[in-house]
Amino acid sequence: AVPHDEDGVRWAARAIRTASAPLLHYLLGRVAIVDDLDDAERLWRRNGVVATYVTPAGEVLSPVGRLRGGSGAGEAGQAAEPSFLLRKRARRDLGDDVAGLERELAEAQAAAAVLEAEVARLRE
């Protein structure tokens, strides 16, 4: 486990023991390990902590706020929790589906109104 600093950040360079500490610090010195994207965003929004945040799922939030998705692979055959990007795409797709269904509903209601008017006319 990577220890938390006083500011709540877990630095990746501290998780690895090596004789090449300067190289490790150069490569991972500003990489923080976070539990999820909510933690990444919370730390990213804080002043004074400039880092790249990485989740166990492989999602990466860069210092400029750019998000890259993870691999989506779970451990030992477990289903992985959907990544932020997958959830965002699913929400967008669902929104498109809802909009399409609302159009179909409006068309069906209009057709039903026409048929009801025709039935009423025929009953006269």
DSSP file (Angstrom, degrees, kcal/mol; ACC not computed):
  #  RESIDUE AA STRUCTURE BP1 BP2  ACC     N-H-->O    O-->H-N    N-H-->O    O-->H-N    TCO  KAPPA ALPHA  PHI   PSI    X-CA   Y-CA   Z-CA
    1    1 A A              0   0    0      0, 0.0     0, 0.0     0, 0.0     0, 0.0   0.000 360.0 360.0 360.0 143.5    0.0    0.0    0.0
    2    2 A V        -     0   0    0      8,-0.1    13,-0.1     1,-0.0    10,-0.1  -0.783 360.0-123.7 -91.1 125.0    1.2    3.5   -0.8
    3    3 A P        -     0   0    0      0, 0.0     8,-0.4     0, 0.0     2,-0.3  -0.337  22.0-119.1 -68.7 149.3    1.2    5.8    2.3
    4    4 A H        -     0   0    0      6,-0.2     6,-0.2     1,-0.1     2,-0.1  -0.662  22.7-132.3 -84.5 141.2   -0.7    9.0    2.2
    5    5 A D    >   -     0   0    0      4,-2.8     3,-1.9    -2,-0.3    -1,-0.1  -0.260  38.4 -90.5 -77.5 176.9    1.1   12.3    2.6
    6    6 A E  T 3  S+     0   0    0      1,-0.3    -1,-0.1     2,-0.1    -2,-0.0   0.773 129.9  53.9 -62.6 -25.0   -0.1   14.9    5.0
    7    7 A D  T 3  S-     0   0    0      2,-0.1    -1,-0.3     1,-0.0     3,-0.1   0.343 122.1-105.3 -92.3   7.9   -2.2   16.4    2.2
    8    8 A G  S <  S+     0   0    0     -3,-1.9     2,-0.3     1,-0.3    -2,-0.1   0.494  77.6 132.6  87.2   4.1   -3.9   13.1    1.4
    9    9 A V        -     0   0    0     25,-0.0    -4,-2.8    34,-0.0     2,-0.6  -0.706  46.6-150.6 -92.3 139.6   -1.9   12.4   -1.8
   10   10 A R  E     -A   33   0A   0     23,-0.5    23,-3.2    -2,-0.3     2,-0.4  -0.934  17.1-148.5-107.8 109.1   -0.3    8.9   -2.4
   11   11 A W  E >   -A   32   0A   0     -2,-0.6     3,-1.1    -8,-0.4     4,-0.4  -0.644   7.1-144.6 -84.2 129.6    2.7    9.5   -4.6
   12   12 A A  G >  S+     0   0    0     19,-3.0     3,-1.8    -2,-0.4     4,-0.4   0.844  96.4  64.0 -60.9 -36.7    3.5    6.6   -7.0
   13   13 A A  G >  S+     0   0    0     15,-0.8     3,-0.7    18,-0.4    -1,-0.3   0.783  98.6  55.6 -61.4 -26.4    7.3    7.1   -6.6
   14   14 A R  G <  S+     0   0    0     -3,-1.1    -1,-0.3     1,-0.2    -2,-0.2   0.613  96.5  65.6 -80.8 -11.3    7.0    6.2   -2.9
   15   15 A A  G <  S+     0   0    0     -3,-1.8     2,-0.5    -4,-0.4    -1,-0.2   0.605  94.3  68.3 -84.3 -11.8    5.4    2.9   -3.7
   16   16 A I    <   -     0   0    0     -3,-0.7     2,-0.6    -4,-0.4    -1,-0.0  -0.926  67.2-152.7-117.6 130.3    8.5    1.5   -5.5
   17   17 A R        +     0   0    0     -2,-0.5     2,-0.3     2,-0.0    -3,-0.1  -0.886  35.9 143.3 -99.0 122.0   11.8    0.6   -3.8
   18   18 A T        -     0   0    0     -2,-0.6     3,-0.4     1,-0.1    -2,-0.0  -0.991  58.6-126.5-155.0 157.6   14.7    0.9   -6.1
   19   19 A A  S    S+     0   0    0     -2,-0.3     2,-0.6     1,-0.2    -1,-0.1   0.653 104.8  70.9 -77.3 -15.7   18.4    1.9   -6.2
   20   20 A S     >  +     0   0    0      1,-0.2     4,-2.6     2,-0.1     3,-0.3  -0.323  58.2 148.3 -96.2  50.4   17.5    4.2   -9.1
   21   21 A A  H  >  +     0   0    0     -2,-0.6     4,-3.0    -3,-0.4     5,-0.2   0.869  67.8  53.5 -56.8 -42.4   15.6    6.7   -6.9
   22   22 A P  H  > S+     0   0    0      0, 0.0     4,-2.1     0, 0.0    -1,-0.2   0.921 112.5  44.6 -61.1 -41.3   16.5    9.8   -9.0
   23   23 A L  H  > S+     0   0    0     -3,-0.3     4,-2.5     2,-0.2    -2,-0.2   0.925 113.9  50.0 -65.6 -44.2   15.3    8.1  -12.2
   24   24 A L  H  X S+     0   0    0     -4,-2.6     4,-3.3     1,-0.2     5,-0.3   0.919 111.1  48.8 -60.2 -44.3   12.1    6.9  -10.5
   25   25 A H  H  X S+     0   0    0     -4,-3.0     4,-2.0    -5,-0.2    -1,-0.2   0.895 110.5  51.9 -63.6 -38.7   11.5   10.4   -9.1
   26   26 A Y  H  < S+     0   0    0     -4,-2.1    -2,-0.2    -5,-0.2    -1,-0.2   0.913 118.2  37.1 -62.3 -42.2   12.0   11.8  -12.6
   27   27 A L  H  < S+     0   0    0     -4,-2.5    -2,-0.2     1,-0.1    -1,-0.2   0.890 137.1  14.9 -78.3 -40.9    9.5    9.4  -14.1
   28   28 A L  H >< S+     0   0    0     -4,-3.3     3,-1.9    -5,-0.2   -15,-0.8   0.278  86.3 113.5-121.1   9.3    6.9    9.2  -11.4
   29   29 A G  T 3< S+     0   0    0     -4,-2.0    -3,-0.1    -5,-0.3    -1,-0.1   0.774  89.0  34.5 -58.4 -29.7    7.6   12.1   -9.1
   30   30 A R  T 3  S+     0   0    0     -5,-0.2    22,-2.9    -4,-0.2     2,-0.5  -0.039  92.9 108.7-116.4  30.6    4.4   13.9   -9.9
   31   31 A V  E <   - b   0  52A   0     -3,-1.9   -19,-3.0    20,-0.2   -18,-0.4  -0.940  49.1-166.2-109.0 123.4    2.1   10.9  -10.3
   32   32 A A  E     -Ab  11  53A   0     20,-3.0    22,-2.7    -2,-0.5     2,-0.5  -0.883  14.7-137.5-111.4 140.6   -0.4   10.3   -7.6
   33   33 A I  E     -Ab  10  54A   0    -23,-3.2   -23,-0.5    -2,-0.4     2,-0.3  -0.845  27.7-179.8 -96.0 126.8   -2.4    7.1   -7.0
   34   34 A V        -     0   0    0     20,-2.6     3,-0.1    -2,-0.5   -25,-0.0  -0.881  34.9-126.6-125.8 157.7   -6.1    7.7   -6.2
   35   35 A D  S    S-     0   0    0     -2,-0.3     2,-0.3    20,-0.2    22,-0.2   0.869  85.3 -15.7 -71.0 -37.4   -9.0    5.3   -5.5
   36   36 A D  S  > S-     0   0    0     19,-0.1     4,-1.9    20,-0.1     3,-0.2  -0.927  75.3 -87.2-157.5 177.0  -11.3    6.7   -8.1
   37   37 A L  H  > S+     0   0    0     -2,-0.3     4,-2.8     1,-0.2     5,-0.2   0.778 119.6  62.5 -68.6 -26.3  -11.9    9.7  -10.4
   38   38 A D  H  > S+     0   0    0      2,-0.2     4,-2.4     1,-0.2    -1,-0.2   0.934 106.9  44.7 -62.5 -44.1  -13.9   11.5   -7.7
   39   39 A D  H  > S+     0   0    0     -3,-0.2     4,-2.6     2,-0.2     5,-0.3   0.911 112.4  52.8 -63.7 -41.9  -10.7   11.6   -5.6
   40   40 A A  H  X S+     0   0    0     -4,-1.9     4,-2.7     1,-0.2    -2,-0.2   0.933 111.4  45.2 -59.4 -46.7   -8.7   12.6   -8.7
   41   41 A E  H  X S+     0   0    0     -4,-2.8     4,-2.3     2,-0.2    -1,-0.2   0.908 111.3  53.0 -65.7 -40.8  -11.0   15.5   -9.4
   42   42 A R  H  X S+     0   0    0     -4,-2.4     4,-0.8    -5,-0.2    -2,-0.2   0.939 115.3  40.4 -59.6 -46.9  -11.0   16.6   -5.8
   43   43 A L  H  < S+     0   0    0     -4,-2.6     3,-0.5     1,-0.2     6,-0.2   0.873 112.7  55.6 -70.0 -36.8   -7.2   16.7   -5.6
   44   44 A W  H  < S+     0   0    0     -4,-2.7    -1,-0.2    -5,-0.3    -2,-0.2   0.875 106.5  51.1 -63.3 -37.5   -6.9   18.2   -9.1
   45   45 A R  H  < S+     0   0    0     -4,-2.3    -1,-0.2    -5,-0.2    -2,-0.2   0.705  91.3  97.0 -74.6 -19.4   -9.2   21.1   -8.1
   46   46 A R  S >< S-     0   0    0     -4,-0.8     3,-0.8    -3,-0.5     2,-0.2  -0.449  79.9-118.3 -70.9 141.9   -7.1   21.8   -5.0
   47   47 A N  T 3  S+     0   0    0      1,-0.2    -1,-0.1    -2,-0.1    -2,-0.1  -0.523  92.6  28.9 -75.1 146.3   -4.5   24.6   -5.3
   48   48 A G  T 3  S+     0   0    0     -2,-0.2     2,-0.6     1,-0.1    -1,-0.2   0.335  93.5  96.7  91.0  -7.7   -0.9   23.6   -4.8
   49   49 A V    <   +     0   0    0     -3,-0.8     2,-0.7    -6,-0.2    -1,-0.1  -0.876  44.9 174.7-119.1  99.1   -1.1   20.0   -5.9
   50   50 A V        +     0   0    0     -2,-0.6     2,-0.3    -3,-0.1    -6,-0.1  -0.908  28.9 123.1-104.3 113.4    0.0   19.7   -9.6
   51   51 A A        -     0   0    0     -2,-0.7     2,-0.5    11,-0.1   -20,-0.2  -0.958  63.6-103.5-157.4 169.7    0.1   16.1  -10.5
   52   52 A T  E     -b   31   0A   0    -22,-2.9   -20,-3.0    -2,-0.3     2,-0.4  -0.937  39.5-148.2-100.2 128.5   -1.1   13.3  -12.8
   53   53 A Y  E     -bC  32  61A   0      8,-2.8     8,-2.7    -2,-0.5     2,-0.4  -0.859  13.9-171.3-106.5 132.6   -3.7   11.2  -11.1
   54   54 A V  E     -bC  33  60A   0    -22,-2.7   -20,-2.6    -2,-0.4     6,-0.2  -0.978   7.7-153.3-126.5 132.3   -4.1    7.5  -11.8
   55   55 A T    >   -     0   0    0      4,-2.3     3,-2.1    -2,-0.4   -20,-0.2  -0.601  34.0-108.5 -96.0 162.4   -6.8    5.1  -10.6
   56   56 A P  T 3  S+     0   0    0      0, 0.0   -21,-0.1     0, 0.0    -1,-0.1   0.771 120.8  61.0 -59.0 -24.6   -6.5    1.4  -10.2
   57   57 A A  T 3  S-     0   0    0    -22,-0.2    14,-1.0     2,-0.1    15,-1.0   0.507 122.5-107.3 -80.2  -3.7   -8.7    1.0  -13.3
   58   58 A G    <   +     0   0    0     -3,-2.1     2,-0.2     1,-0.3    10,-0.0   0.553  68.2 148.7  91.1   7.6   -6.1    2.9  -15.3
   59   59 A E        -     0   0    0     11,-0.1    -4,-2.3     8,-0.0     2,-0.4  -0.573  30.8-157.1 -75.1 139.9   -8.0    6.1  -15.7
   60   60 A V  E     -CD  54  68A   0      8,-2.5     8,-2.6    -2,-0.2     2,-0.6  -0.978  14.9-167.1-127.5 126.5   -5.6    9.1  -15.9
   61   61 A L  E     -CD  53  67A   0     -8,-2.7    -8,-2.8    -2,-0.4     6,-0.2  -0.959  22.7-146.6-110.5 115.3   -6.4   12.7  -15.1
   62   62 A S    >   -     0   0    0      4,-3.0     3,-2.0    -2,-0.6   -10,-0.1  -0.250  27.7-102.1 -79.1 166.9   -3.6   15.0  -16.4
   63   63 A P  T 3  S+     0   0    0      0, 0.0    -1,-0.1     0, 0.0   -11,-0.1   0.773 124.2  51.8 -59.4 -25.7   -2.4   18.2  -14.7
   64   64 A V  T 3  S-     0   0    0      2,-0.1   -12,-0.1   -14,-0.0    -2,-0.0   0.418 124.8-102.0 -91.7   2.4   -4.3   20.2  -17.3
   65   65 A G  S <  S+     0   0    0     -3,-2.0     2,-0.3     1,-0.3   -13,-0.0   0.514  70.9 147.4  94.2   5.8   -7.5   18.2  -16.7
   66   66 A R        -     0   0    0     -5,-0.0    -4,-3.0     1,-0.0     2,-0.5  -0.598  35.1-149.2 -76.9 134.5   -7.4   15.9  -19.7
   67   67 A L  E     -D   61   0A   0     -2,-0.3     2,-0.4    -6,-0.2    -6,-0.2  -0.895  13.4-171.9-110.8 132.0   -8.9   12.5  -18.9
   68   68 A R  E     -D   60   0A   0     -8,-2.6    -8,-2.5    -2,-0.5     2,-0.0  -0.966  26.8-117.2-119.5 140.5   -7.9    9.3  -20.5
   69   69 A G        -     0   0    0     -2,-0.4     2,-0.1   -10,-0.2   -11,-0.0  -0.297  23.8-121.1 -77.3 158.9   -9.8    6.1  -20.0
   70   70 A G        -     0   0    0    -11,-0.1   -12,-0.3     1,-0.1    -1,-0.1  -0.203  30.9 -97.8 -88.1-177.4   -8.6    3.0  -18.3
   71   71 A S        -     0   0    0    -14,-1.0   -13,-0.1     2,-0.1     3,-0.1   0.759  42.4-137.5 -74.5 -25.2   -8.3   -0.6  -19.6
   72   72 A G        +     0   0    0    -15,-1.0     8,-0.4     1,-0.3     2,-0.4   0.564  53.3 143.4  78.0   8.2  -11.6   -1.6  -18.0
   73   73 A A        -     0   0    0    -16,-0.3    -1,-0.3     6,-0.1     8,-0.1  -0.671  38.1-149.2 -86.2 133.1  -10.0   -4.9  -16.9
   74   74 A G        -     0   0    0      4,-0.4     3,-0.5    -2,-0.4     2,-0.4  -0.383  27.5 -90.9 -89.3 174.3  -11.0   -6.3  -13.5
   75   75 A E  S >  S-     0   0    0      1,-0.2     3,-2.5     4,-0.2    -1,-0.1  -0.717  95.5 -12.2 -89.5 136.3   -8.9   -8.4  -11.2
   76   76 A A  T 3  S-     0   0    0     -2,-0.4    -1,-0.2     1,-0.3     3,-0.1   0.838 131.7 -46.2  46.7  48.1   -9.0  -12.2  -11.5
   77   77 A G  T 3  S+     0   0    0     -3,-0.5    -1,-0.3     1,-0.3     2,-0.1   0.473 100.1 140.8  80.8   0.1  -12.0  -12.3  -13.7
   78   78 A Q    <   -     0   0    0     -3,-2.5    -4,-0.4     1,-0.1     2,-0.3  -0.475  62.2-102.4 -74.7 149.1  -14.1   -9.9  -11.7
   79   79 A A        -     0   0    0     -2,-0.1     2,-0.2    -3,-0.1    -4,-0.2  -0.547  39.3-127.2 -69.9 132.0  -16.2   -7.5  -13.7
   80   80 A A        -     0   0    0     -8,-0.4    -6,-0.1    -2,-0.3    -1,-0.1  -0.510  21.3-108.3 -79.6 148.2  -14.6   -4.1  -13.8
   81   81 A E        -     0   0    0     -2,-0.2    -1,-0.1    -8,-0.1    -9,-0.1  -0.586  48.6 -97.9 -70.5 135.8  -16.5   -1.0  -12.7
   82   82 A P        -     0   0    0      0, 0.0    -1,-0.1     0, 0.0   -25,-0.0  -0.271  42.5-115.7 -58.3 139.8  -17.2    1.0  -15.8
   83   83 A S     >  -     0   0    0      1,-0.1     4,-2.6   -13,-0.1     5,-0.2  -0.211  25.2-104.3 -70.9 166.3  -14.7    3.8  -16.4
   84   84 A F  H  > S+     0   0    0      1,-0.2     4,-2.6     2,-0.2     5,-0.2   0.907 122.3  50.4 -56.6 -44.8  -15.7    7.5  -16.3
   85   85 A L  H  > S+     0   0    0      1,-0.2     4,-2.5     2,-0.2    -1,-0.2   0.894 110.2  49.2 -65.5 -39.2  -15.5    7.7  -20.1
   86   86 A L  H  > S+     0   0    0      2,-0.2     4,-2.5     1,-0.2    -1,-0.2   0.908 112.4  48.1 -65.7 -40.6  -17.7    4.6  -20.5
   87   87 A R  H  X S+     0   0    0     -4,-2.6     4,-2.5     2,-0.2    -2,-0.2   0.905 111.7  50.3 -64.7 -40.5  -20.3    6.0  -18.1
   88   88 A K  H  X S+     0   0    0     -4,-2.6     4,-2.2    -5,-0.2    -2,-0.2   0.924 112.4  46.2 -63.8 -44.2  -20.2    9.3  -19.9
   89   89 A R  H  X S+     0   0    0     -4,-2.5     4,-2.9     2,-0.2    -2,-0.2   0.901 111.6  52.4 -64.5 -40.6  -20.7    7.7  -23.3
   90   90 A A  H  X S+     0   0    0     -4,-2.5     4,-2.8     2,-0.2    -2,-0.2   0.906 109.1  49.7 -62.8 -41.3  -23.5    5.5  -21.9
   91   91 A R  H  X S+     0   0    0     -4,-2.5     4,-2.4     2,-0.2    -1,-0.2   0.918 112.2  48.0 -62.3 -42.9  -25.3    8.6  -20.5
   92   92 A R  H  X S+     0   0    0     -4,-2.2     4,-2.2     2,-0.2    -2,-0.2   0.934 113.0  47.9 -62.9 -45.5  -25.0   10.3  -23.9
   93   93 A D  H  X S+     0   0    0     -4,-2.9     4,-2.5     1,-0.2    -2,-0.2   0.902 111.5  50.1 -62.8 -41.0  -26.3    7.2  -25.6
   94   94 A L  H  X S+     0   0    0     -4,-2.8     4,-3.0     2,-0.2    -1,-0.2   0.894 108.4  53.3 -63.8 -39.0  -29.2    6.9  -23.2
   95   95 A G  H  X S+     0   0    0     -4,-2.4     4,-2.4     2,-0.2    -2,-0.2   0.911 109.8  47.7 -60.8 -42.0  -30.0   10.5  -23.8
   96   96 A D  H  X S+     0   0    0     -4,-2.2     4,-2.3     2,-0.2    -2,-0.2   0.915 112.2  50.1 -63.7 -42.4  -30.1    9.9  -27.5
   97   97 A D  H  X S+     0   0    0     -4,-2.5     4,-2.6     2,-0.2    -2,-0.2   0.922 110.8  48.9 -61.5 -44.6  -32.3    6.8  -26.9
   98   98 A V  H  X S+     0   0    0     -4,-3.0     4,-2.7     1,-0.2    -1,-0.2   0.919 110.3  51.1 -62.3 -43.7  -34.7    8.8  -24.7
   99   99 A A  H  X S+     0   0    0     -4,-2.4     4,-2.0     1,-0.2    -1,-0.2   0.915 111.7  47.8 -61.1 -42.2  -35.0   11.6  -27.3
  100  100 A G  H  X S+     0   0    0     -4,-2.3     4,-2.4     1,-0.2    -2,-0.2   0.915 112.4  48.4 -64.0 -43.3  -35.8    9.0  -30.0
  101  101 A L  H  X S+     0   0    0     -4,-2.6     4,-2.7     1,-0.2    -2,-0.2   0.871 109.1  53.6 -65.9 -36.3  -38.4    7.3  -27.8
  102  102 A E  H  X S+     0   0    0     -4,-2.7     4,-2.4     2,-0.2    -1,-0.2   0.894 109.2  49.1 -65.2 -38.3  -40.0   10.7  -27.0
  103  103 A R  H  X S+     0   0    0     -4,-2.0     4,-2.5     2,-0.2    -2,-0.2   0.934 112.1  48.2 -63.7 -45.1  -40.3   11.5  -30.7
  104  104 A E  H  X S+     0   0    0     -4,-2.4     4,-2.6     1,-0.2    -2,-0.2   0.904 111.5  50.5 -61.4 -41.1  -41.8    8.0  -31.3
  105  105 A L  H  X S+     0   0    0     -4,-2.7     4,-2.9     2,-0.2     5,-0.2   0.925 110.1  49.4 -62.5 -45.0  -44.2    8.6  -28.4
  106  106 A A  H  X S+     0   0    0     -4,-2.4     4,-2.3     1,-0.2    -2,-0.2   0.911 112.5  48.0 -61.4 -41.8  -45.3   12.0  -29.8
  107  107 A E  H  X S+     0   0    0     -4,-2.5     4,-2.5     2,-0.2    -2,-0.2   0.915 112.9  48.1 -64.1 -42.7  -45.8   10.5  -33.2
  108  108 A A  H  X S+     0   0    0     -4,-2.6     4,-2.6     2,-0.2    -2,-0.2   0.897 111.7  49.8 -65.7 -40.1  -47.9    7.6  -31.7
  109  109 A Q  H  X S+     0   0    0     -4,-2.9     4,-2.3     2,-0.2    -1,-0.2   0.895 111.2  49.2 -65.3 -39.1  -49.9   10.1  -29.6
  110  110 A A  H  X S+     0   0    0     -4,-2.3     4,-2.1    -5,-0.2    -2,-0.2   0.920 112.2  48.0 -65.1 -42.5  -50.6   12.2  -32.7
  111  111 A A  H  X S+     0   0    0     -4,-2.5     4,-2.3     1,-0.2    -2,-0.2   0.899 111.2  51.0 -64.0 -40.1  -51.7    9.1  -34.7
  112  112 A A  H  X S+     0   0    0     -4,-2.6     4,-2.8     1,-0.2    -1,-0.2   0.891 108.6  51.8 -64.3 -39.3  -53.9    8.0  -31.8
  113  113 A A  H  X S+     0   0    0     -4,-2.3     4,-2.2     2,-0.2    -1,-0.2   0.903 109.6  49.4 -64.1 -40.4  -55.5   11.5  -31.7
  114  114 A V  H  X S+     0   0    0     -4,-2.1     4,-2.1     2,-0.2    -2,-0.2   0.929 113.0  47.0 -62.8 -44.8  -56.2   11.3  -35.4
  115  115 A L  H  X S+     0   0    0     -4,-2.3     4,-2.7     2,-0.2    -2,-0.2   0.893 110.8  51.6 -65.6 -39.9  -57.8    7.8  -35.0
  116  116 A E  H  X S+     0   0    0     -4,-2.8     4,-2.5     1,-0.2    -1,-0.2   0.897 110.2  49.6 -63.2 -39.3  -59.9    9.0  -32.0
  117  117 A A  H  X S+     0   0    0     -4,-2.2     4,-2.3     2,-0.2    -1,-0.2   0.899 111.0  49.6 -65.4 -39.5  -61.2   11.9  -34.1
  118  118 A E  H  X S+     0   0    0     -4,-2.1     4,-2.4     2,-0.2    -2,-0.2   0.911 111.0  49.3 -65.0 -42.6  -62.0    9.5  -36.9
  119  119 A V  H  X S+     0   0    0     -4,-2.7     4,-1.6     1,-0.2    -2,-0.2   0.928 111.7  49.1 -61.8 -44.9  -63.8    7.2  -34.5
  120  120 A A  H  X S+     0   0    0     -4,-2.5     4,-0.7     1,-0.2    -2,-0.2   0.899 111.3  49.8 -62.0 -40.7  -65.8   10.1  -33.1
  121  121 A R  H >< S+     0   0    0     -4,-2.3     3,-0.7     1,-0.2    -1,-0.2   0.897 110.0  50.7 -64.6 -40.5  -66.7   11.3  -36.6
  122  122 A L  H 3< S+     0   0    0     -4,-2.4    -1,-0.2     1,-0.2    -2,-0.2   0.787 105.0  57.6 -69.5 -26.8  -67.9    7.8  -37.6
  123  123 A R  H 3<        0   0    0     -4,-1.6    -1,-0.2     1,-0.2    -2,-0.2   0.680 360.0 360.0 -76.3 -17.9  -70.1    7.5  -34.5
  124  124 A E    <<        0   0    0     -4,-0.7    -1,-0.2    -3,-0.7    -2,-0.1   0.497 360.0 360.0 -71.8 360.0  -72.0   10.7  -35.5
